[in-house]
Every structure is written in structure tokens, then in C-alpha cells.
């Protein structure tokens, strides 16, 4: 009897143990389920945040569209000239911002480190100054005045991304330039309305274009190195592709612009030609009273991009007040490079009749001096390319220069005793009649120019390069 009771107790303990293990397993399972739900909630939260961010971009895009629609409605109404100009500038800015935002929405950008966002031109307020950034490059914002809009700035801008590297930026630098001299039309507003007069308008636009050409019209380039290992001199001034020799021979059937007796009697014209490649320009001689002039002049141009760069030829009738337009013709140097030599009549554009006769030759550049042959017709046989980098410890003027040499002062001592202002310096290069000047660097004894120059050489033995600072 006692044995049966003991067996019954053991079975009951076994059953209770199974129940306890079952409860413990249930608790473990509930804990696992709870952990899994927490992970799922965390993931859902992340997805939700991403979805909310996408929804915010969509909502902001719709807000931009509504703002543009509102501005368009204002422009269609009655506005003063000043308000219309201001709204025109706002439309341009808002449309560009809308297009960038639409691209981000379309490509599903969800983080500030996404490349699609980093590759845009971005603006940041840093230490009370506005900074512009693209990828990891940054420049200070120039606070452009929008009062001169609307304006038309038209030209072909080429952007080069090189050298290629294996790091995250993929490229080591950015180079951009205008292949040809761009055109500019400005409608001045506010206090600058005075510049809308014919005299000031032509002067101001020409001055602005000269500044732009000196900075970013070939052979000038704007360069932004993105890494320290990039050689800036090779980016700013790569070796040219070749040289084009242009023979300006003659023209025919030009318009007669000179008149006599209050316009009742038509005379002839006094034609001359202006030839331009980039920021380099030549003017031919003037042939008096001739509608079929002969010039027989030769010009040489350094070519950096072919195809791309163009020879711009314009003919004018020389007058005492304002020269009359006789026609123009533009020729891409890619055609000259392909044909090697061209000799033909070119029809003038912008006028009813007129043609110009030119002969053009493409000359490749070689470094083998054994191929050098000097020409007997006065044309160049070689091209000299030089790069002006910088100078250091320049004297203020000639008196200071001679004073330091006379007393033998050390450069360091001279810098310590100098109390006058730093010089405004430039460099002048010359080979015979060919003279080229660098830009002026103001108030610096250690000026940095970073400019390239090219010269045509006719006689290697007798000609020499002169350098003056």
C-alpha cells in the first residue's frame, strides 16, 4: 500500500515538473514573441520615417508648384516695371529649385548623404556667411544683385571632370570654360537705368564681356581642384591641340554703305575685317572705296578645342562716327582639322549679299625639333607655351630695389624694415613686336598669377623672350 502511494507521489511530481517546464517554455516563447514584435516595430518605425520623409518631399514639391502658379498669376496682372523685374527673377529661382526637388522625389532620395543631393549646388549659412557647396567643394557666395534681370547670357560652356581617381569623389578636379565668346544682353533697372542709354549700354556690356573673356573664355579656364594631388598648372593651361593659319585674301559683292547728297547717291564702302577666336582678336587694314577689297593678310590662331572653337569673321564699313555692319561668317575649326586645308569663298550671314575668300591650314604641334623648318614667307615655324605661376618678395618700387642692392640688405631684413604699401604687380612678356601682359595682382609682395601664354616664333636662333615685372 505504501509502495503504491509512493509511486503515485512520484507520478504527481513528474506531472507537476512537466507543467512547470511547460510554463517556463511558454514564458520563453512569449519573451521571444515580444522581442520579435519590438524588432518589427523598430523596422516599421524606420520605414515610416522614410515614408514620412518622402511624403514631406512630395508635399514640399506641391508647395513649390503652388508658389510658382501664384507668381505667374501676379506677372499676368498690372505691375510696375520694378516689381515685374523682381518677380521675373523669383520665377527663375523658384523654377530651378522646383526642378531639383522633382529630381530628388523621382529618384527617391531619402538621406542628406545621398549622391543625388550632394551633387546639387547647395547653400549653407556658416558663421554669418553664405557658403555654396557641391560634392565636397565649397565657395563663398558672391551675393549677386538681382536688379539687372531679366538678362540674356548665351554661350557654349564646356565642363571637364578630370583626372579620374579611385576615391569617393571619383574626379580630382573640375574645369569649365566658354569655347566661344558668349553674348550678353542686360536690362538695367533701378538707379542703373542710366546704363540703358546707347553709349553707356555698349560700354558696360563690352566691359563685362572683357572681364568674362579674361576669366573663362579659351584659352582661359576656371579650375576647381578637389584633391591636393592635382597639378593646377596642367588643369589651367594644357597644351593646345594645334594651330590654324588663316589667309584673309579678299571679299566680293559687299554692300555699299556710304551715301552722298543726303542719301540720294550711293557710293561704296571702306571695308575691313575683324577676326576673333575666343578672346584673341585681330583687325585687318581698311581698303578705301572698294566693294571687292583685297587684303592678302595672314593670321595664326592657337586652337585648344577642335571641334568646338570657331573662327568668327565680321566685316565692317569704316566711318567717322559708327562703322556699318557688312556681314559675318563663323567656321568651326573641326572642319579645318578634318580637311587639313581649305581654300574657298564663304557667304556672309546677316546681309543680303557678300562673300569672303579665305584659305585655312591646320598645323599639328610636334615636339621633335628635327622636323622644324623655318618659313621664308614670314610665317611662324614654332610655338612657345609658357605658364606664369607666382613671384616672391617683390620690392615696392625701383628705388627700394636699388636701395636694397646698394646696401646689401638681406631679403628677410628688408621685409622687416619695409613700412610702405605692397606693390600692385604684373608681368610683361615680349618677343619682338609680340607683347602680352598678365593680370594685375594688387597689394601683394608675393603675387600669384597662374596664367598661360603662347607666342609664335619665326626664328629660333635670333629671337628671344623678354620678361619684365
VENZIPE-V866168 format. One record per residue. N is the residue number from 1. PHI is phi in whole degrees, 0 to 359 (999 if undefined). NEAR is the number of other C-alpha atoms within 10 Angstrom. Layout:
{{N/PHI/NEAR} {N/PHI/NEAR}}
This chain:
{{1/999/6} {2/297/7} {3/295/8} {4/294/9} {5/298/10} {6/296/11} {7/296/12} {8/297/12} {9/296/12} {10/297/12} {11/298/12} {12/293/12} {13/297/12} {14/296/12} {15/296/12} {16/298/12} {17/295/12} {18/298/12} {19/297/12} {20/295/12} {21/296/12} {22/294/12} {23/296/12} {24/296/12} {25/298/12} {26/295/12} {27/297/12} {28/298/12} {29/296/12} {30/296/12} {31/295/12} {32/295/12} {33/298/12} {34/295/12} {35/297/12} {36/298/12} {37/294/12} {38/296/12} {39/298/12} {40/295/12} {41/295/13} {42/297/12} {43/297/12} {44/298/12} {45/295/12} {46/296/12} {47/299/12} {48/295/13} {49/296/13} {50/297/16} {51/294/13} {52/296/13} {53/296/16} {54/296/17} {55/296/13} {56/294/13} {57/297/19} {58/300/17} {59/295/12} {60/291/16} {61/297/20} {62/296/14} {63/296/13} {64/298/19} {65/297/14} {66/295/12} {67/295/16} {68/296/19} {69/299/13} {70/296/11} {71/293/15} {72/299/14} {73/297/10} {74/294/14} {75/297/16} {76/286/9} {77/272/9} {78/273/9} {79/224/12} {80/287/9} {81/299/11} {82/296/12} {83/293/13} {84/294/18} {85/296/21} {86/298/17} {87/293/19} {88/298/17} {89/294/17} {90/295/15} {91/299/18} {92/299/13} {93/295/12} {94/291/16} {95/295/15} {96/297/12} {97/297/13} {98/297/20} {99/296/13} {100/297/17} {101/296/18} {102/297/18} {103/296/13} {104/296/19} {105/294/18} {106/296/10} {107/267/9} {108/66/15} {109/292/19} {110/229/17} {111/213/11} {112/290/9} {113/262/11} {114/294/12} {115/296/12} {116/299/16} {117/276/19} {118/294/14} {119/282/13} {120/275/12} {121/283/12} {122/246/13} {123/237/15} {124/226/14} {125/263/9} {126/235/9} {127/51/7} {128/63/7} {129/221/10} {130/272/14} {131/246/16} {132/255/16} {133/223/17} {134/212/14} {135/57/17} {136/245/10} {137/261/13} {138/219/16} {139/222/12} {140/288/13} {141/287/13} {142/272/9} {143/53/7} {144/297/7} {145/274/7} {146/271/14} {147/283/16} {148/260/17} {149/264/18} {150/284/19} {151/218/13} {152/239/11} {153/238/10} {154/233/11} {155/181/13} {156/259/14} {157/256/14} {158/253/12} {159/244/13} {160/242/13} {161/253/13} {162/199/16} {163/279/14} {164/284/11} {165/229/12} {166/266/8} {167/275/8} {168/295/7} {169/286/14} {170/71/13} {171/234/17} {172/267/20} {173/189/24} {174/234/17} {175/237/17} {176/219/19} {177/197/22} {178/271/24} {179/291/26} {180/237/23} {181/296/26} {182/286/16} {183/254/12} {184/218/14} {185/232/14} {186/237/16} {187/251/16} {188/291/19} {189/229/19} {190/64/10} {191/292/8} {192/274/11} {193/301/13} {194/302/13} {195/286/18} {196/282/15} {197/293/11} {198/305/9} {199/292/10} {200/289/13} {201/298/18} {202/295/13} {203/292/13} {204/293/14} {205/294/16} {206/296/14} {207/294/12} {208/298/12} {209/294/18} {210/297/14} {211/294/12} {212/297/17} {213/297/22} {214/289/16} {215/257/17} {216/213/22} {217/248/26} {218/312/25} {219/276/28} {220/281/22} {221/221/22} {222/259/16} {223/235/19} {224/233/19} {225/288/18} {226/258/18} {227/225/14} {228/286/9} {229/281/9} {230/286/15} {231/274/13} {232/294/16} {233/296/15} {234/287/10} {235/288/20} {236/285/20} {237/219/21} {238/288/14} {239/295/16} {240/295/16} {241/277/14} {242/174/18} {243/230/21} {244/248/21} {245/261/18} {246/249/20} {247/260/18} {248/276/21} {249/268/17} {250/197/17} {251/216/25} {252/211/17} {253/56/14} {254/283/25} {255/288/23} {256/270/18} {257/258/21} {258/277/17} {259/230/13} {260/228/9} {261/54/7} {262/59/7} {263/88/10} {264/283/8} {265/245/9} {266/274/13} {267/256/15} {268/235/17} {269/224/26} {270/247/20} {271/281/31} {272/216/22} {273/241/24} {274/243/15} {275/243/21} {276/224/19} {277/227/23} {278/65/25} {279/259/19} {280/256/14} {281/220/13} {282/229/12} {283/236/14} {284/280/17} {285/288/13} {286/262/18} {287/260/18} {288/282/14} {289/47/16} {290/206/19} {291/269/21} {292/229/18} {293/288/21} {294/237/19} {295/253/18} {296/54/13} {297/244/13} {298/237/16} {299/228/16} {300/233/17} {301/234/19} {302/278/22} {303/248/25} {304/257/20} {305/225/17} {306/217/18} {307/287/15} {308/139/16} {309/288/22} {310/234/22} {311/270/19} {312/255/18} {313/245/21} {314/231/20} {315/250/24} {316/226/22} {317/262/25} {318/286/20} {319/228/13} {320/286/5} {321/259/6} {322/230/9} {323/287/15} {324/272/18} {325/280/16} {326/245/25} {327/132/22} {328/216/22} {329/208/18} {330/246/17} {331/231/14} {332/287/15} {333/291/24} {334/298/17} {335/293/15} {336/294/18} {337/297/21} {338/288/12} {339/275/12} {340/71/14} {341/210/15} {342/228/16} {343/219/13} {344/200/11} {345/269/16} {346/243/16} {347/288/18} {348/277/21} {349/266/15} {350/87/12} {351/222/13} {352/287/12} {353/209/14} {354/131/22} {355/221/21} {356/234/26} {357/255/18} {358/225/19} {359/239/15} {360/235/22} {361/230/19} {362/266/21} {363/242/18} {364/280/12} {365/265/13} {366/234/12} {367/258/8} {368/279/7} {369/291/8} {370/292/7} {371/274/8} {372/286/12} {373/225/12} {374/284/15} {375/270/11} {376/267/9} {377/264/6} {378/88/10} {379/276/16} {380/289/17} {381/249/15} {382/207/20} {383/232/16} {384/256/10} {385/248/14} {386/225/14} {387/238/16} {388/267/14} {389/264/13} {390/202/12} {391/223/16} {392/219/10} {393/56/14} {394/284/19} {395/285/23} {396/290/18} {397/205/13} {398/294/8} {399/296/10} {400/294/15} {401/297/13} {402/292/12} {403/295/12} {404/292/15} {405/287/11} {406/294/9} {407/267/8} {408/67/10} {409/289/13} {410/289/11} {411/301/12} {412/294/9} {413/295/10} {414/297/17} {415/293/14} {416/288/9} {417/270/9} {418/286/12} {419/236/8} {420/271/10} {421/290/11} {422/287/17} {423/282/18} {424/259/15} {425/246/23} {426/214/17} {427/240/17} {428/242/13} {429/253/18} {430/209/15} {431/230/15} {432/56/11} {433/275/6} {434/277/11} {435/232/11} {436/226/13} {437/243/14} {438/276/17} {439/289/14} {440/266/14} {441/257/16} {442/270/12} {443/51/13} {444/210/18} {445/273/19} {446/235/16} {447/289/20} {448/238/17} {449/258/18} {450/53/15} {451/231/19} {452/247/19} {453/220/16} {454/229/16} {455/228/19} {456/267/18} {457/248/20} {458/256/18} {459/218/16} {460/291/11} {461/279/6} {462/260/7} {463/273/11} {464/219/12} {465/268/12} {466/255/11} {467/235/11} {468/229/9} {469/252/11}}
